[in-house]
Amino acid sequence: MNLDVLTLHAAASLVIFVATVMYLLDTLMSKDSSAGRLWASAFLSGTLSAVCYLAWLLLPAAWTAVALGNGAFVAATGFIWLGCVSYNRGALRGPVLVMAMAITIVVVSALAAGPDGGDWAGAVPLFLGNALFAVLGAIETRRGTIVRRWSSGGLTAVLIIEGVWFLGRTGVFVTLGPDSDLFRTAFDTRISALLTISLVLAAVIVTSVLRANESALRGLPDILRLSVDRHGVLLRESFEVALAMICVRAAEMGEGVCVIAIRIDDLRRVSTAFGPDDAEQIARELWASVRRHAPTMALVGERDAAGLVAAFTTTATADVRRAARMLHERVVTDLSALGASVVPVAGVGMALSETHGYDAVALVQHADDAAAQAASTGEQPFGLTGH
């Protein structure tokens, strides 16, 4: 089947339009954050670009539509980058100025070609602008807050593909020209339309997933909703947000914070050797047991599928080592009572604010590292991590 340029442009425009409408409706209904609004602007820019290119195909006399379409195309990739910067709480003034300058250059170069510029008016600045913002966006997805989300890898892949493709398109366009066989085979408008459809669909899915998790990761929205399971265990992002607030308040009041981590790192081997039912039973009991035996006012949250953490404030007279020891003993007792084919080693680790400071992430990491070491060696420290 051989599709002409107009048909492919229409298909790409339809995909972009539907994606934009759905994304904007979700943005309006969820009162989205800055990152979500910037990503919505990216899809709006993509829609404007598609409309401009369709106008040019249908009305060749409207040559200025190419310049506007080029600028909107680059803006779409630029807004994806800006959304990632905002997600990471980065300053936006510098990136906005860079994006504005790049779009201006793209539009002016296309307008400078005049009515005789044709399809490829301002092509090189267009290609390089998209490649630039795609690369910057890919780099931004590999740092800061956004990199914690596994789904950010999908956005990284989308942007890398776009950046590499546009760099290759630039090289072939400059060296061989748009009429060369290589350009027509791998980089012409038909390939661009198909690639646009694929990348837009992937970008919509990935940014939607990222946006859904942003409020918990960034913390402190106007209304904060914490997620907790039926045992009273906070999900990871909720636990991180709650612990960060407690650490700030404890530091202001001069109180200590203790984080105790419990890990079972050989659940996968249990599943392989004795079946997934035994592993699932052990994991469920670990969840319930830690919440049941943790200090009454402690926050209990998940670390991952094999580990949990409990956090609470302490005083100078509190015996936190005893609390860690008792929690470990009771968890092991509960796991032994299951009657499973094997009782895996449960490791315990602890971190105190007086040693590691009031950084919530650092406290959890130190405690979890100690618990992982205890689980792998079987030696339970019942003291400060690293001791």
C-alpha positions as CSV (number, residue, x, y, z in Angstrom):
1,M,0.0,0.0,0.0
2,N,1.4,3.4,-1.1
3,L,0.1,6.3,1.0
4,D,0.5,9.8,-0.4
5,V,1.8,12.8,1.7
6,L,-1.6,14.3,2.2
7,T,-3.0,11.1,3.6
8,L,-0.2,10.6,6.0
9,H,-0.3,14.2,7.1
10,A,-4.0,13.8,7.7
11,A,-3.5,10.6,9.7
12,A,-0.7,12.2,11.8
13,S,-2.9,15.3,12.4
14,L,-5.8,13.1,13.5
15,V,-3.6,11.3,16.0
16,I,-2.1,14.5,17.4
17,F,-5.6,16.1,17.6
18,V,-7.2,13.2,19.5
19,A,-4.2,12.9,21.8
20,T,-4.2,16.7,22.5
21,V,-8.0,16.8,23.2
22,M,-7.8,13.9,25.7
23,Y,-4.7,15.3,27.4
24,L,-6.2,18.7,27.7
25,L,-9.4,17.4,29.1
26,D,-7.5,15.5,31.7
27,T,-5.4,18.5,32.5
28,L,-8.5,20.7,33.0
29,M,-10.3,18.2,35.1
30,S,-7.3,17.4,37.4
31,K,-6.1,21.0,37.9
32,D,-2.7,19.9,36.7
33,S,0.8,21.1,37.9
34,S,3.3,23.1,35.9
35,A,4.9,20.1,34.3
36,G,1.5,18.8,33.1
37,R,0.5,22.2,31.7
38,L,3.8,22.4,29.8
39,W,3.3,18.9,28.3
40,A,-0.2,19.9,27.4
41,S,1.3,22.9,25.6
42,A,3.5,20.6,23.7
43,F,0.5,18.7,22.3
44,L,-1.2,22.0,21.5
45,S,1.9,23.1,19.6
46,G,1.9,19.8,17.7
47,T,-1.7,20.3,16.8
48,L,-0.9,23.8,15.5
49,S,2.0,22.5,13.5
50,A,-0.1,19.8,11.9
51,V,-2.8,22.3,10.9
52,C,-0.3,24.6,9.4
53,Y,1.3,21.9,7.3
54,L,-2.1,20.7,6.1
55,A,-3.0,24.3,5.2
56,W,0.2,24.5,3.1
57,L,-0.6,21.2,1.3
58,L,-4.1,22.3,0.5
59,L,-3.3,26.0,-0.2
60,P,0.2,26.3,-1.7
61,A,-0.2,30.1,-1.8
62,A,-0.3,30.2,2.0
63,W,3.5,29.9,2.2
64,T,3.7,31.5,5.7
65,A,2.0,28.5,7.1
66,V,5.3,26.5,6.6
67,A,7.1,29.0,8.9
68,L,4.4,28.9,11.5
69,G,4.3,25.1,11.3
70,N,8.1,24.8,11.7
71,G,8.0,27.1,14.8
72,A,5.2,25.1,16.3
73,F,6.9,21.8,15.6
74,V,10.1,22.9,17.4
75,A,7.9,24.4,20.2
76,A,6.3,21.0,20.7
77,T,9.6,19.3,21.4
78,G,10.7,22.3,23.5
79,F,7.7,22.1,25.7
80,I,8.4,18.5,26.4
81,W,11.8,19.5,27.6
82,L,10.4,22.4,29.7
83,G,7.9,20.0,31.3
84,C,10.8,17.7,32.3
85,V,12.7,20.6,33.8
86,S,9.6,21.7,35.7
87,Y,9.1,18.1,37.0
88,N,12.6,18.2,38.4
89,R,11.9,21.6,40.0
90,G,14.4,23.3,37.8
91,A,14.5,27.0,37.0
92,L,12.5,27.7,33.9
93,R,13.7,31.3,33.0
94,G,16.9,30.2,31.2
95,P,15.3,27.3,29.3
96,V,12.4,29.5,28.2
97,L,14.8,32.1,26.8
98,V,16.7,29.3,24.9
99,M,13.5,27.9,23.5
100,A,12.2,31.4,22.5
101,M,15.4,32.1,20.6
102,A,15.4,28.8,18.8
103,I,11.8,29.2,17.7
104,T,12.5,32.7,16.5
105,I,15.4,31.5,14.4
106,V,13.4,28.6,12.9
107,V,10.4,30.9,12.0
108,V,12.6,33.7,10.6
109,S,14.7,31.3,8.5
110,A,11.6,29.9,6.9
111,L,10.1,33.4,6.2
112,A,13.4,34.5,4.8
113,A,13.1,31.9,2.0
114,G,10.0,33.7,0.8
115,P,7.1,32.3,-1.4
116,D,9.6,30.3,-3.4
117,G,11.0,28.4,-0.3
118,G,8.7,25.4,-0.9
119,D,8.4,22.4,1.4
120,W,11.9,22.7,2.7
121,A,11.9,26.4,3.7
122,G,14.0,26.7,6.9
123,A,14.5,23.0,7.0
124,V,18.0,22.9,8.6
125,P,17.0,25.1,11.6
126,L,13.8,23.1,12.0
127,F,15.7,19.8,12.1
128,L,18.4,21.1,14.4
129,G,15.9,22.7,16.7
130,N,14.0,19.5,17.2
131,A,17.2,17.6,17.7
132,L,18.5,20.1,20.2
133,F,15.4,20.0,22.4
134,A,15.0,16.2,22.0
135,V,18.5,15.7,23.3
136,L,18.1,18.2,26.2
137,G,14.8,16.5,27.1
138,A,16.4,13.1,27.1
139,I,19.2,14.3,29.4
140,E,16.6,15.9,31.7
141,T,14.7,12.6,32.1
142,R,17.8,10.9,33.4
143,R,18.3,13.2,36.4
144,G,16.5,14.7,39.4
145,T,13.0,13.6,40.5
146,I,11.8,12.3,37.2
147,V,14.4,9.6,36.9
148,R,12.9,7.9,40.0
149,R,9.9,6.8,37.9
150,W,10.4,3.8,35.7
151,S,8.1,5.3,33.1
152,S,10.6,8.1,32.5
153,G,12.7,5.6,30.6
154,G,9.9,5.5,27.9
155,L,10.1,9.3,27.5
156,T,13.9,9.0,27.3
157,A,13.6,6.5,24.5
158,V,11.1,8.6,22.6
159,L,13.3,11.7,22.8
160,I,16.5,9.9,21.9
161,I,14.8,8.4,18.8
162,E,13.6,11.8,17.8
163,G,17.0,13.5,18.4
164,V,19.0,10.8,16.5
165,W,16.5,10.8,13.6
166,F,16.6,14.6,13.1
167,L,20.4,14.7,13.4
168,G,20.6,12.0,10.7
169,R,18.0,13.9,8.6
170,T,20.0,17.1,8.9
171,G,23.2,15.4,7.7
172,V,21.6,13.7,4.7
173,F,19.7,16.9,3.8
174,V,22.9,19.0,3.8
175,T,25.2,16.5,2.1
176,L,23.0,14.7,-0.4
177,G,19.9,16.9,-0.6
178,P,16.2,16.1,-0.3
179,D,16.0,14.5,-3.7
180,S,18.6,11.8,-2.9
181,D,17.6,8.2,-2.7
182,L,18.7,7.9,0.9
183,F,16.7,10.9,2.0
184,R,13.6,9.7,0.2
185,T,13.9,6.3,1.7
186,A,14.6,7.1,5.3
187,F,14.0,10.8,5.9
188,D,11.3,12.2,3.7
189,T,7.9,13.6,4.7
190,R,6.1,10.2,4.7
191,I,8.6,8.7,7.1
192,S,8.3,11.8,9.3
193,A,4.5,11.5,9.5
194,L,4.7,7.8,10.5
195,L,7.4,8.6,13.1
196,T,5.3,11.4,14.4
197,I,2.3,9.2,14.9
198,S,4.4,6.6,16.8
199,L,6.2,9.2,19.0
200,V,3.0,11.1,19.8
201,L,1.2,8.0,21.0
202,A,4.3,7.0,23.1
203,A,4.7,10.5,24.5
204,V,1.0,10.8,25.5
205,I,1.1,7.5,27.4
206,V,4.4,8.2,29.2
207,T,3.7,11.8,30.2
208,S,0.3,10.8,31.5
209,V,1.8,8.2,33.7
210,L,4.5,10.6,34.9
211,R,1.9,13.3,35.6
212,A,-0.3,10.9,37.6
213,N,2.6,10.3,40.0
214,E,4.0,13.8,40.1
215,S,2.0,15.2,43.1
216,A,3.2,12.4,45.4
217,L,6.8,12.8,44.2
218,R,7.0,16.6,44.5
219,G,5.0,16.7,47.7
220,L,3.1,19.6,49.3
221,P,0.4,20.2,46.8
222,D,-2.7,22.1,47.9
223,I,-4.4,18.8,48.7
224,L,-2.2,15.9,49.5
225,R,-3.7,12.4,49.2
226,L,-1.6,9.6,50.8
227,S,-2.1,6.1,49.6
228,V,-2.2,3.3,52.1
229,D,-2.9,-0.5,51.9
230,R,-5.4,-2.4,54.0
231,H,-2.7,-3.2,56.6
232,G,-1.9,0.5,57.1
233,V,1.3,0.5,55.1
234,L,1.9,3.6,53.1
235,L,2.9,3.2,49.5
236,R,6.4,4.4,48.7
237,E,5.8,7.9,47.4
238,S,3.3,8.6,50.2
239,F,5.8,7.4,52.9
240,E,8.6,9.6,51.4
241,V,6.3,12.7,51.5
242,A,5.1,12.0,55.1
243,L,8.6,11.3,56.4
244,A,10.0,14.4,54.8
245,M,7.4,16.5,56.7
246,I,8.1,14.7,60.0
247,C,11.9,15.3,59.5
248,V,11.3,19.0,59.0
249,R,9.1,19.3,62.1
250,A,11.5,17.1,64.2
251,A,14.5,19.3,63.3
252,E,12.6,22.4,64.3
253,M,11.6,20.9,67.6
254,G,15.1,19.4,68.3
255,E,13.7,15.8,68.3
256,G,15.3,12.8,66.9
257,V,14.1,10.6,64.0
258,C,14.7,6.9,63.8
259,V,14.1,4.8,60.6
260,I,14.1,1.0,60.9
261,A,14.1,-1.1,57.7
262,I,13.2,-4.7,57.3
263,R,14.1,-6.7,54.2
264,I,13.8,-10.2,52.7
265,D,15.9,-10.3,49.6
266,D,15.6,-13.9,48.6
267,L,11.8,-14.0,47.8
268,R,12.7,-14.5,44.2
269,R,14.7,-17.6,45.0
270,V,11.8,-18.8,47.3
271,S,9.4,-18.4,44.3
272,T,11.7,-20.3,42.0
273,A,12.4,-23.2,44.5
274,F,9.1,-23.6,46.2
275,G,6.6,-21.8,43.9
276,P,5.1,-18.3,43.8
277,D,2.4,-19.2,46.4
278,D,4.9,-19.5,49.2
279,A,6.7,-16.3,48.2
280,E,3.4,-14.4,48.1
281,Q,2.4,-15.8,51.4
282,I,5.7,-14.7,53.0
283,A,5.4,-11.2,51.4
284,R,1.9,-10.7,52.7
285,E,2.8,-11.8,56.2
286,L,5.9,-9.5,56.2
287,W,3.6,-6.5,55.4
288,A,1.1,-7.3,58.1
289,S,3.7,-8.3,60.7
290,V,5.8,-5.1,60.4
291,R,2.7,-3.0,60.7
292,R,1.4,-5.0,63.6
293,H,4.6,-4.8,65.6
294,A,6.0,-1.4,64.7
295,P,5.9,1.3,67.4
296,T,2.3,2.5,67.8
297,M,2.9,6.0,66.4
298,A,5.4,4.9,63.7
299,L,4.9,5.6,60.0
300,V,5.2,2.3,58.1
301,G,5.8,2.3,54.4
302,E,6.9,0.1,51.5
303,R,10.4,0.3,50.2
304,D,9.9,-2.2,47.4
305,A,8.4,-5.7,47.0
306,A,10.9,-7.1,49.5
307,G,11.3,-4.4,52.1
308,L,9.5,-2.0,54.4
309,V,10.5,0.9,56.6
310,A,9.2,2.3,59.9
311,A,9.9,5.8,61.0
312,F,9.2,7.5,64.3
313,T,10.4,10.4,66.5
314,T,12.7,9.6,69.5
315,T,13.9,11.2,72.7
316,A,17.2,11.0,74.5
317,T,15.9,8.2,76.7
318,A,14.3,6.0,74.0
319,D,15.9,2.6,73.5
320,V,15.7,2.5,69.7
321,R,18.0,-0.5,69.4
322,R,15.6,-2.5,71.6
323,A,12.7,-1.4,69.3
324,A,14.6,-2.6,66.2
325,R,15.5,-5.9,67.9
326,M,12.0,-6.5,69.1
327,L,10.5,-5.7,65.7
328,H,12.9,-8.1,64.0
329,E,12.2,-10.9,66.5
330,R,8.4,-10.6,66.2
331,V,8.6,-10.5,62.4
332,V,10.7,-13.7,62.3
333,T,8.3,-15.4,64.8
334,D,5.3,-14.5,62.6
335,L,7.1,-15.8,59.4
336,S,8.1,-19.0,61.2
337,A,4.5,-19.6,62.2
338,L,3.3,-19.6,58.6
339,G,4.4,-23.2,58.0
340,A,5.9,-22.3,54.6
341,S,8.4,-24.6,53.0
342,V,11.3,-22.2,54.0
343,V,11.7,-19.2,56.3
344,P,13.8,-16.6,54.5
345,V,16.4,-14.5,56.3
346,A,14.9,-11.1,57.4
347,G,17.5,-8.4,57.7
348,V,17.0,-5.3,59.9
349,G,18.8,-2.0,59.6
350,M,18.5,1.3,61.4
351,A,19.4,5.0,60.9
352,L,19.2,7.9,63.3
353,S,19.0,11.6,62.5
354,E,21.7,12.3,65.1
355,T,24.1,10.4,62.8
356,H,22.7,10.9,59.3
357,G,20.9,14.2,59.7
358,Y,17.3,15.0,58.9
359,D,17.3,14.2,55.2
360,A,14.4,11.8,54.8
361,V,15.8,10.1,51.7
362,A,19.3,9.7,53.3
363,L,17.8,8.2,56.4
364,V,15.7,5.6,54.5
365,Q,18.7,4.8,52.2
366,H,21.1,4.2,55.1
367,A,18.6,2.0,57.0
368,D,17.7,0.0,53.8
369,D,21.3,-0.5,52.9
370,A,22.0,-1.9,56.4
371,A,18.9,-4.2,56.2
372,A,20.0,-5.5,52.8
373,Q,23.5,-6.3,54.2
374,A,22.0,-8.0,57.2
375,A,19.6,-10.0,55.0
376,S,22.5,-11.2,52.8
377,T,25.0,-12.0,55.7
378,G,22.5,-13.0,58.4
379,E,24.3,-10.8,60.9
380,Q,21.8,-8.4,62.5
381,P,23.5,-5.2,63.8
382,F,20.6,-3.8,66.0
383,G,22.5,-0.6,66.0
384,L,23.4,2.3,63.8
385,T,24.1,1.7,60.1
386,G,27.7,1.3,59.4
387,H,28.5,0.2,63.0
